[in-house]
Amino acid sequence: MTLFGIDRLLAEPELRKPLDGQRVALLAHPASVTRDLVHTLDALARVGVNLTAAFGPQHGLRGDKQDNMVESDDFTDPVHNIPVFSLYGQSRRPTGQSLGTFDVILIDLQDLGCRIYTFITTLLYVLEAAAETGKSVWVLDRPNPAGRPIEGLTLLPGWESFVGAGPIPMRHGLTLGELGAWFVDHFKLDVDYRVIAMDGWRSDAAPGYGWPEDRVWINPSPNSANLNMARAYAGTVMLEGTTLSEGRGTTRPLELFGAPDIDARSVIAEMKKTAPQWLAGCALRDVSFEPTFHKHVGQLCHGVMIHAEGGFYDHAAFKPWRLQALAFRAIRTLYPDYPLWRDFPYEYEFGKLAIDVINGGPGLREWVDGHGAPDELDALTAPDEADWAAQSAGFKLY
């Protein structure tokens, strides 16, 4: 049986003892639930924790904001009658007003193990604010559903953003609690930081390889619908910086990609021709879909579905970031003038292409547009991956 941080905090009164007499806030979202699917806010109230505020990350405490870059408002929780502050609204950081409502903040967020997933940036911002104001931060740890593999380019200096908290590769291989400890160390934060660790989590255990078989999946954000998405996300998230649909407006977002003006079978064939070694550990299938909102709304798209699941999945072999890079490279080869890169202020970053903001630098885009060879991208990326593996090893709790 796998116990997440919240389950242990509820089951072991001695873990809660330091909260006695403290004003406690909770940073959470819809996936912040116990083994019995009770929301953490309700569960903490039931055991007598003095809850004085709550916070919501991107998409909100209730997960009601479907699309990206849609801000949430502050509100008063109707059940517990406490203020709920948005950390994806007018401010991305806790303000003086909200910081005055608590002594300890508990963070119970399900992460996806990807640098661009904004919950890790919110964690850093909370840690920085707590260091400045003498607040305590506890992470109630949860699994990294993508497991321990590391992949992608490290964010370059000067490319920090809300989707780039620091010099981390795209797929970082840590849990939120472990990553928080790395933040404290890397940024030299003087903060009271604690992790309520999981019990029984095995990051290399089949069939989940990061996600425990005995726990149900609940969307941590509206388009994070299942484990297959979590596995593919370190690659498919790059689609947000392109004109290709990432499947928003379908029932399988961020598990597929396509557009009205590409031939999916030709794209798959070109991918297999260029770098078959980057397609290991999954299956690709050509699909047709019509988004009900977002890019190419109402248009028939021809695309590719990624199946990192079932008998097709090989956890050690699957390389989602390279797979998606290869898809871009195939489209550039088949359609040299294709307007692949989307030019808009991604996460309010102006003057930079979205694909570069996502990757923490221009390296991936330059490789695609330069028709680079697979070994050239490997040579660019492998040192970053090896360096992160060495850096992060000392922060692993499991």
NUKENU-972803 format. One record per residue (C-alpha): residue in one letter; chain; x negated, y negated, z negated; residue number from 0. Coordinates in pm, 1 decimal. Example, Ala and Ser with C-alpha at 12.3 -4.5 7.8 and 13.67 -1.06 7.14 Angstrom:
// NUKENU-972803
 res chain       px       py       pz   n
   a     A  -1230.0    450.0   -780.0   0
   s     A  -1367.0    106.0   -714.0   1
// end
This chain:
// NUKENU-972803
 res chain       px       py       pz   n
   m     A      0.0      0.0      0.0   0
   t     A   -129.2   -343.9     96.0   1
   l     A    -76.8   -628.7   -148.1   2
   f     A   -123.2   -981.3    -16.3   3
   g     A   -238.3  -1266.0   -240.8   4
   i     A    116.2  -1370.2   -328.4   5
   d     A    207.6  -1013.2   -426.5   6
   r     A    -84.9   -994.0   -667.7   7
   l     A    -12.6  -1337.7   -813.9   8
   l     A    342.4  -1227.6   -891.1   9
   a     A    246.4   -883.7  -1022.7  10
   e     A    -47.3   -987.8  -1243.6  11
   p     A     46.7  -1249.2  -1505.8  12
   e     A   -318.7  -1303.6  -1596.3  13
   l     A   -379.3  -1441.0  -1246.2  14
   r     A   -106.4  -1699.9  -1303.9  15
   k     A   -228.6  -1796.6  -1650.8  16
   p     A   -441.6  -2091.7  -1527.3  17
   l     A   -124.2  -2242.8  -1377.3  18
   d     A     38.4  -2281.9  -1718.1  19
   g     A    101.5  -2649.3  -1788.1  20
   q     A      0.1  -2747.9  -1434.8  21
   r     A    205.6  -2919.6  -1168.9  22
   v     A    196.7  -2681.8   -873.8  23
   a     A    252.5  -2747.8   -504.3  24
   l     A    287.6  -2489.7   -226.9  25
   l     A    175.0  -2515.3    135.2  26
   a     A    372.2  -2255.3    328.6  27
   h     A    573.7  -2163.8    636.8  28
   p     A    836.4  -1898.7    727.7  29
   a     A    586.6  -1609.7    716.8  30
   s     A    500.9  -1695.1    355.5  31
   v     A    695.0  -1406.5    205.9  32
   t     A    641.5  -1126.4    -43.2  33
   r     A    651.4   -753.4     29.4  34
   d     A   1026.2   -775.9    -34.8  35
   l     A   1063.1  -1064.9    213.6  36
   v     A   1131.2  -1322.6    -56.7  37
   h     A    990.8  -1660.1     41.8  38
   t     A    692.4  -1759.4   -170.1  39
   l     A    862.9  -2079.2   -285.6  40
   d     A   1155.2  -1882.7   -428.5  41
   a     A    930.9  -1609.0   -569.7  42
   l     A    710.9  -1856.9   -757.5  43
   a     A   1015.0  -2031.7   -901.2  44
   r     A   1152.3  -1699.0  -1026.7  45
   v     A    839.8  -1630.8  -1235.1  46
   g     A    845.4  -1976.3  -1389.0  47
   v     A    571.7  -2156.4  -1195.5  48
   n     A    620.1  -2532.4  -1237.3  49
   l     A    677.2  -2625.9   -874.0  50
   t     A    667.5  -3001.4   -818.9  51
   a     A    618.7  -3027.7   -440.7  52
   a     A    585.2  -2831.0   -120.1  53
   f     A    403.5  -2894.7    204.7  54
   g     A    461.8  -2774.8    560.0  55
   p     A    197.7  -2735.2    835.5  56
   q     A    257.6  -2765.2   1210.9  57
   h     A    609.0  -2643.0   1301.8  58
   g     A    721.1  -2724.0    946.5  59
   l     A    783.8  -2540.1    621.9  60
   r     A   1092.2  -2389.8    786.0  61
   g     A    926.3  -2321.8   1123.0  62
   d     A   1204.7  -2512.3   1295.4  63
   k     A    992.6  -2705.1   1548.6  64
   q     A    969.8  -2482.9   1854.1  65
   d     A    728.8  -2666.0   2081.4  66
   n     A    374.6  -2790.6   2032.5  67
   m     A    306.0  -3149.9   1925.3  68
   v     A    652.6  -3195.5   1773.0  69
   e     A    622.5  -3366.8   1437.7  70
   s     A    812.0  -3270.9   1122.7  71
   d     A    968.3  -3510.9    873.7  72
   d     A    946.7  -3512.2    495.9  73
   f     A   1258.9  -3393.3    316.3  74
   t     A   1386.8  -3275.6    -20.7  75
   d     A   1420.9  -2900.9    -66.2  76
   p     A   1792.4  -2842.5   -131.5  77
   v     A   1738.3  -2534.2   -350.5  78
   h     A   1449.6  -2639.3   -573.1  79
   n     A   1506.1  -3016.3   -549.3  80
   i     A   1138.5  -3093.6   -488.3  81
   p     A    984.7  -3313.2   -218.1  82
   v     A    856.4  -3137.1     93.2  83
   f     A    577.4  -3327.8    266.3  84
   s     A    489.1  -3275.8    629.5  85
   l     A    123.7  -3227.3    719.1  86
   y     A    218.0  -3252.1   1086.1  87
   g     A    399.3  -3583.8   1088.7  88
   q     A    284.8  -3941.4   1052.4  89
   s     A    -21.5  -3803.0    878.3  90
   r     A   -212.9  -3478.0    919.4  91
   r     A   -370.0  -3510.9    574.8  92
   p     A   -219.1  -3527.8    224.7  93
   t     A   -153.5  -3892.7    138.4  94
   g     A   -192.2  -4070.6   -192.1  95
   q     A    180.1  -4035.2   -259.3  96
   s     A    189.8  -3661.4   -196.6  97
   l     A   -139.4  -3600.2   -378.8  98
   g     A     12.7  -3753.6   -688.3  99
   t     A    276.9  -3482.3   -713.0 100
   f     A     55.2  -3186.2   -813.3 101
   d     A   -252.9  -3065.6   -996.2 102
   v     A   -294.7  -2734.3   -812.0 103
   i     A   -191.6  -2652.8   -456.7 104
   l     A   -130.5  -2291.7   -355.8 105
   i     A   -182.0  -2222.7     14.1 106
   d     A      6.4  -1922.6    148.5 107
   l     A    -26.2  -1935.0    527.0 108
   q     A    -41.5  -1647.7    772.7 109
   d     A   -326.2  -1727.4   1012.7 110
   l     A   -400.8  -1568.7   1352.1 111
   g     A   -780.4  -1563.0   1327.9 112
   c     A   -829.3  -1825.3   1597.5 113
   r     A  -1006.8  -2161.9   1563.1 114
   i     A   -739.2  -2348.9   1754.2 115
   y     A   -454.9  -2233.2   1529.1 116
   t     A   -399.3  -2555.1   1337.8 117
   f     A   -336.3  -2402.0    996.2 118
   i     A   -712.0  -2369.9    942.6 119
   t     A   -762.4  -2741.7   1013.4 120
   t     A   -483.9  -2819.0    767.2 121
   l     A   -667.3  -2603.6    511.3 122
   l     A   -984.6  -2808.5    565.3 123
   y     A   -797.3  -3137.5    533.6 124
   v     A   -637.1  -3023.0    206.9 125
   l     A   -976.1  -2912.5     71.8 126
   e     A  -1129.1  -3249.6    160.9 127
   a     A   -844.5  -3441.0     -4.2 128
   a     A   -862.9  -3219.4   -313.1 129
   a     A  -1237.5  -3276.6   -340.0 130
   e     A  -1180.7  -3651.1   -336.2 131
   t     A   -904.3  -3646.4   -598.2 132
   g     A  -1000.8  -3363.5   -833.2 133
   k     A   -719.2  -3128.8   -733.9 134
   s     A   -748.8  -2750.0   -735.1 135
   v     A   -688.6  -2539.8   -424.7 136
   w     A   -591.6  -2173.4   -435.2 137
   v     A   -551.0  -1963.4   -121.8 138
   l     A   -316.3  -1668.0   -154.5 139
   d     A   -492.1  -1454.7    100.9 140
   r     A   -334.7  -1274.8    394.9 141
   p     A   -474.7  -1052.3    671.6 142
   n     A   -642.2  -1167.5    987.0 143
   p     A   -421.8   -978.1   1236.3 144
   a     A   -690.4  -1008.3   1506.6 145
   g     A   -934.7   -829.1   1277.7 146
   r     A  -1308.4   -882.2   1246.1 147
   p     A  -1429.2   -916.6   1610.0 148
   i     A  -1591.5  -1251.1   1699.4 149
   e     A  -1564.5  -1411.7   2041.6 150
   g     A  -1601.4  -1742.4   2219.6 151
   l     A  -1809.7  -2056.2   2229.2 152
   t     A  -1882.2  -2248.5   1910.3 153
   l     A  -1731.8  -2595.7   1892.8 154
   l     A  -1995.0  -2856.6   1979.7 155
   p     A  -2072.2  -3166.7   1767.7 156
   g     A  -1842.9  -3452.4   1863.5 157
   w     A  -1563.6  -3222.1   1977.2 158
   e     A  -1391.4  -3195.3   1638.9 159
   s     A  -1013.1  -3230.2   1654.8 160
   f     A   -697.0  -3096.8   1495.4 161
   v     A   -760.3  -2777.1   1694.4 162
   g     A  -1131.8  -2781.2   1614.7 163
   a     A  -1208.2  -2809.4   1244.0 164
   g     A  -1578.6  -2736.7   1276.9 165
   p     A  -1854.4  -2534.8   1447.3 166
   i     A  -1656.9  -2211.9   1466.9 167
   p     A  -1610.3  -1978.2   1766.8 168
   m     A  -1263.9  -1926.4   1910.0 169
   r     A  -1210.1  -1588.0   1740.5 170
   h     A  -1366.6  -1616.6   1395.1 171
   g     A  -1295.0  -1280.0   1230.2 172
   l     A  -1224.2  -1415.6    879.4 173
   t     A   -916.8  -1437.0    661.1 174
   l     A   -789.2  -1779.2    558.6 175
   g     A   -934.1  -1737.7    209.2 176
   e     A  -1273.7  -1641.9    347.0 177
   l     A  -1272.0  -1927.2    595.6 178
   g     A  -1184.7  -2171.3    316.7 179
   a     A  -1495.3  -2060.3    128.0 180
   w     A  -1701.2  -2120.4    442.3 181
   f     A  -1550.8  -2471.3    472.0 182
   v     A  -1642.7  -2549.5    109.8 183
   d     A  -1998.3  -2433.7    169.3 184
   h     A  -2050.4  -2582.0    515.5 185
   f     A  -1904.5  -2924.0    439.7 186
   k     A  -2052.5  -2929.8     85.7 187
   l     A  -1716.5  -2993.7    -79.7 188
   d     A  -1707.5  -3034.6   -457.7 189
   v     A  -1370.1  -2875.3   -517.2 190
   d     A  -1216.7  -2617.4   -751.1 191
   y     A  -1144.8  -2347.7   -492.0 192
   r     A  -1008.8  -2001.7   -563.5 193
   v     A   -891.6  -1710.9   -354.2 194
   i     A   -631.6  -1465.1   -477.8 195
   a     A   -763.5  -1174.1   -274.1 196
   m     A   -560.5   -896.2   -117.9 197
   d     A   -560.7   -542.4   -246.5 198
   g     A   -575.8   -253.3     -2.1 199
   w     A   -643.7   -449.0    317.8 200
   r     A   -864.5   -257.0    559.5 201
   s     A   -956.7   -470.7    858.1 202
   d     A  -1070.5   -172.9   1065.1 203
   a     A   -784.5     66.1    993.8 204
   a     A   -582.4    205.1   1284.1 205
   p     A   -330.8    140.7   1422.5 206
   g     A   -310.6   -224.8   1317.3 207
   y     A   -682.6   -309.7   1303.9 208
   g     A   -614.2   -613.2   1090.6 209
   w     A   -239.7   -591.1   1044.6 210
   p     A   -126.0   -337.9    781.6 211
   e     A    114.6    -73.1    904.0 212
   d     A    325.5   -109.5    589.1 213
   r     A    405.3   -481.0    637.9 214
   v     A    663.0   -628.9    874.3 215
   w     A    566.8   -906.6   1115.0 216
   i     A    724.4  -1249.0   1063.7 217
   n     A    645.5  -1531.5   1303.7 218
   p     A    398.9  -1772.6   1138.7 219
   s     A    489.8  -2016.4   1416.5 220
   p     A    783.5  -1996.3   1658.1 221
   n     A    584.5  -1854.8   1950.4 222
   s     A    384.0  -1602.8   1745.5 223
   a     A    628.7  -1322.5   1796.7 224
   n     A    429.7  -1004.8   1738.8 225
   l     A     93.6   -837.6   1690.0 226
   n     A     23.5   -819.5   2063.2 227
   m     A     45.2  -1198.2   2078.2 228
   a     A   -190.3  -1233.5   1782.9 229
   r     A   -446.0  -1011.9   1953.8 230
   a     A   -424.0  -1193.4   2286.9 231
   y     A   -401.5  -1544.6   2143.0 232
   a     A   -773.9  -1625.9   2134.4 233
   g     A   -755.0  -1612.5   2514.6 234
   t     A   -399.5  -1708.1   2601.9 235
   v     A   -408.4  -2024.4   2390.8 236
   m     A   -638.8  -2168.9   2659.0 237
   l     A   -338.9  -2166.9   2893.4 238
   e     A   -210.8  -2469.5   2703.1 239
   g     A   -487.5  -2665.8   2875.6 240
   t     A   -382.7  -2550.3   3222.9 241
   t     A    -94.5  -2592.8   3465.0 242
   l     A    -17.8  -2221.1   3433.4 243
   s     A    275.3  -2118.0   3217.1 244
   e     A    177.0  -1938.4   2897.7 245
   g     A    526.4  -1797.1   2876.6 246
   r     A    684.4  -2066.9   2662.2 247
   g     A   1051.3  -2050.9   2742.8 248
   t     A   1038.8  -1669.8   2767.6 249
   t     A   1068.0  -1399.6   2504.3 250
   r     A    694.4  -1311.4   2524.9 251
   p     A    504.6  -1641.8   2496.1 252
   l     A    124.5  -1632.0   2484.3 253
   e     A    121.2  -1270.8   2598.0 254
   l     A    143.8  -1353.0   2968.1 255
   f     A     57.5  -1622.2   3219.3 256
   g     A    170.6  -1723.4   3564.8 257
   a     A    298.7  -1987.0   3805.0 258
   p     A    527.0  -2009.1   4107.8 259
   d     A    236.8  -2045.9   4350.8 260
   i     A     -0.6  -1758.3   4264.4 261
   d     A      0.6  -1393.4   4367.0 262
   a     A    -32.7  -1193.4   4045.2 263
   r     A   -149.2   -870.7   4206.3 264
   s     A   -424.7  -1056.0   4390.0 265
   v     A   -531.6  -1223.3   4065.3 266
   i     A   -552.6   -887.2   3885.0 267
   a     A   -746.1   -734.4   4173.9 268
   e     A   -994.6  -1022.3   4173.9 269
   m     A  -1038.2   -991.9   3796.8 270
   k     A  -1113.5   -621.6   3827.9 271
   k     A  -1357.3   -689.6   4110.3 272
   t     A  -1546.8   -965.9   3927.1 273
   a     A  -1584.3   -831.4   3571.7 274
   p     A  -1406.4   -501.7   3500.9 275
   q     A  -1598.2   -475.0   3172.3 276
   w     A  -1401.6   -772.5   3037.3 277
   l     A  -1071.1   -594.2   3093.6 278
   a     A  -1143.7   -304.3   2859.2 279
   g     A   -918.5   -225.7   2566.8 280
   c     A   -589.2   -335.3   2721.4 281
   a     A   -366.9   -302.5   3027.7 282
   l     A   -259.7   -572.8   3273.0 283
   r     A     76.1   -564.3   3448.4 284
   d     A    214.2   -800.6   3712.3 285
   v     A    542.3   -957.8   3604.2 286
   s     A    799.1  -1211.4   3718.0 287
   f     A    957.7  -1460.0   3479.2 288
   e     A   1155.3  -1783.5   3476.4 289
   p     A   1082.9  -2018.5   3183.2 290
   t     A   1392.3  -2170.7   3023.6 291
   f     A   1187.7  -2468.7   2904.1 292
   h     A    834.1  -2608.1   2918.7 293
   k     A    608.2  -2565.7   3226.8 294
   h     A    776.7  -2452.2   3550.5 295
   v     A   1116.9  -2454.9   3380.8 296
   g     A   1380.1  -2282.6   3591.6 297
   q     A   1126.5  -2167.0   3852.0 298
   l     A   1039.1  -1808.7   3936.7 299
   c     A    682.0  -1748.9   3820.6 300
   h     A    454.1  -1466.8   3928.5 301
   g     A    222.7  -1365.7   3650.3 302
   v     A     26.4  -1120.6   3444.0 303
   m     A    127.3   -956.3   3117.3 304
   i     A   -146.1   -851.2   2872.7 305
   h     A    -77.3   -530.6   2679.8 306
   a     A   -319.0   -505.9   2386.1 307
   e     A   -100.9   -245.2   2222.9 308
   g     A     -9.1    121.3   2213.2 309
   g     A   -242.5    368.2   2375.7 310
   f     A   -397.3     94.9   2589.3 311
   y     A   -551.5    -85.7   2293.8 312
   d     A   -916.3    -44.8   2200.6 313
   h     A   -990.3   -282.5   1915.0 314
   a     A  -1367.8   -290.1   1959.9 315
   a     A  -1353.7   -325.7   2338.3 316
   f     A  -1077.4   -587.2   2378.0 317
   k     A  -1210.0   -933.8   2467.5 318
   p     A   -916.8  -1174.2   2500.0 319
   w     A  -1122.9  -1491.9   2546.2 320
   r     A  -1331.3  -1342.5   2826.4 321
   l     A  -1023.4  -1185.2   2983.7 322
   q     A   -846.6  -1520.3   3008.8 323
   a     A  -1162.8  -1692.3   3131.1 324
   l     A  -1181.6  -1425.2   3399.7 325
   a     A   -823.3  -1498.2   3505.1 326
   f     A   -910.3  -1866.0   3550.5 327
   r     A  -1219.3  -1765.2   3746.5 328
   a     A  -1009.2  -1537.8   3972.0 329
   i     A   -758.6  -1814.3   4043.7 330
   r     A  -1041.4  -2055.8   4124.2 331
   t     A  -1185.7  -1799.4   4368.9 332
   l     A   -853.7  -1719.9   4537.3 333
   y     A   -729.2  -2078.4   4542.0 334
   p     A  -1035.0  -2309.9   4538.7 335
   d     A   -832.3  -2630.7   4525.3 336
   y     A   -574.3  -2509.5   4272.6 337
   p     A   -493.9  -2788.6   4019.6 338
   l     A   -574.4  -2559.3   3728.2 339
   w     A   -663.5  -2803.3   3451.8 340
   r     A   -383.8  -2998.2   3287.4 341
   d     A   -469.3  -3362.7   3216.3 342
   f     A   -279.2  -3492.4   2913.4 343
   p     A   -365.3  -3602.6   2556.1 344
   y     A   -372.7  -3258.7   2395.2 345
   e     A   -322.2  -3289.0   2017.7 346
   y     A   -360.1  -3667.2   2056.8 347
   e     A   -713.8  -3640.3   2193.0 348
   f     A   -747.6  -3905.0   2463.8 349
   g     A  -1011.1  -3918.8   2735.2 350
   k     A  -1091.5  -3545.4   2725.5 351
   l     A   -947.4  -3263.6   2931.7 352
   a     A   -723.9  -3038.6   2724.0 353
   i     A   -915.3  -2724.5   2822.9 354
   d     A  -1234.8  -2881.3   2683.8 355
   v     A  -1065.1  -2986.2   2360.0 356
   i     A   -939.0  -2630.5   2320.2 357
   n     A  -1284.5  -2481.0   2377.2 358
   g     A  -1471.4  -2741.4   2175.0 359
   g     A  -1673.5  -2851.0   2475.8 360
   p     A  -1686.7  -2827.9   2856.9 361
   g     A  -1879.2  -2500.8   2887.7 362
   l     A  -1589.6  -2271.4   2977.1 363
   r     A  -1440.7  -2509.1   3234.9 364
   e     A  -1778.5  -2571.7   3396.1 365
   w     A  -1835.7  -2196.8   3426.0 366
   v     A  -1496.7  -2148.5   3594.9 367
   d     A  -1531.9  -2441.9   3834.4 368
   g     A  -1890.2  -2346.0   3912.6 369
   h     A  -1784.6  -1991.9   4009.9 370
   g     A  -2025.3  -1861.8   3747.5 371
   a     A  -2120.8  -1498.0   3719.7 372
   p     A  -2001.8  -1292.7   3420.7 373
   d     A  -2352.8  -1252.3   3282.8 374
   e     A  -2393.5  -1631.3   3284.2 375
   l     A  -2094.9  -1674.4   3052.0 376
   d     A  -2218.4  -1389.2   2834.4 377
   a     A  -2559.0  -1557.6   2811.4 378
   l     A  -2391.9  -1884.3   2709.8 379
   t     A  -2158.8  -1727.4   2454.3 380
   a     A  -2350.6  -1438.8   2296.8 381
   p     A  -2588.9  -1657.0   2089.4 382
   d     A  -2292.4  -1844.4   1940.9 383
   e     A  -2121.0  -1518.1   1852.7 384
   a     A  -2433.8  -1372.6   1695.1 385
   d     A  -2497.5  -1688.0   1494.3 386
   w     A  -2142.2  -1691.3   1359.9 387
   a     A  -2160.7  -1322.4   1271.2 388
   a     A  -2466.0  -1397.6   1058.8 389
   q     A  -2314.2  -1712.7    904.4 390
   s     A  -1980.5  -1559.3    817.6 391
   a     A  -2100.5  -1225.1    682.1 392
   g     A  -2164.6  -1359.2    332.9 393
   f     A  -1809.9  -1491.5    295.7 394
   k     A  -1626.2  -1164.5    359.9 395
   l     A  -1423.3  -1041.5     64.2 396
   y     A  -1314.1   -711.0    218.1 397
// end
